[in-house]
Amino acid sequence: DYLKNETEVQVKSVELNRGGMIVKWQGLRGFIPSSQFGSAFAGNLQGLVGKAIAVKPIEVDREKNRLIFSEKHVSEAAVMAERETALKAVKVGDVLEGKVTGVLNFGAFVAIHVGSVTVEGLVHISEISWEKVDDIHKYLKVGDSAQVKVMGVEEGTGKLNLSIKQLKNDPWAAAGDKYPAGTTVKGTVSRSAPFGTFVNFEPGVDGLIHVSRMGSFPELKMGEEIEVLVENVDPPTRRMSLGPVLTEVPLGYK
């Protein structure tokens, strides 16, 4: 009932751990994650140990003996309510303008203004570009303006899943026409793997020389431009098989 009604309760802080604060409420042991403290307590949780804290329960699981509270649902209730209202106006497919606020190995955070409220979403590394992204910092930096497409709004958390690449044409959509099987094309050796070597033709479109075909090529170097034969191309699976350029057409070759 407390969880359903979002009732404010008083808990007593017991101790800190790496993830947040352990508390007691009516003889039960609970937990407040660090992310569930308001900005007023950021970096100063030690000062709350042993004190009573006003919180609201956000998760109760009797089977797992799990009781999670939030302090910011009390101290920042008005701000959170305003944010929740703003998020309801954001729909999947919306194209929005934002600013990059953080760049990490797994993606970039983008702040978006929705009315008078600023909400933050994540552009996962796989949604930065159609080409393989190894270092996000080569594409984005803090302070950059970014146009993004809303791919999802997580129910409950209100987190936005964003994409930059979905605003651009997928290069594989035309790959079947640009690189049909049987044609000879030039590309750049882009990366190697235990099963073969990849050749890049344009951003986002790579073909594979399987390891079983490598004997037909001289030693290949990264960045080297080579000419290859497209043996098979399958846009739906984003795969292209490459081989050596034929000097003569084998018997029965089509």
SULSUL-V963057 format. One line per field, one symbol per residue. ss: DSSP state (2 for helix, 1 for strand, 0 for the rest). phi: phi as a letter, one per 40 degrees, with the letter a starting at -180 (. if undefined). burial: + if it has 16 or more other C-alpha atoms within 10 Angstrom, else -. Layout:
ss = ???
phi = ???
burial = ???
This chain:
ss = 02222001111111111001111110011111122200222000222200011111111110000111110222202222222222220000001111111111001111111100111111112220000000022200000011111111100000011110222000222022220000011111111110011111110011111122222200000000111111111122201111100000000000
phi = .ccccfccbbbbcbacbccibcbbafgccbabcdcbbcccbdgbcdccdgbcbcabcbabbcccfbbbbbcccbcbdcccccccccccccbdhcbbbabcbabbccibcbcbcbgcbbbbbbbcdcbcacccbcbcccbbadhccacbbccabccgcgccbbabcccbcccccbccccbcdgcbbbabcbabadcibcbcbadgbbbbccdcbcccbcccbdgccbbbbccabbddcfbacbaccccacccgcb
burial = -------+--++++++---+++++----++++++-+++------+--++--+++++++-+------+++++++++-------++-++--+----+--++++++---++++++-+----+++++++++++++----+---++----++++++++----+-+++++++---+++--++--++++-++-++++-+----+++++---++++++---+----------++-++++++----++++++++---------
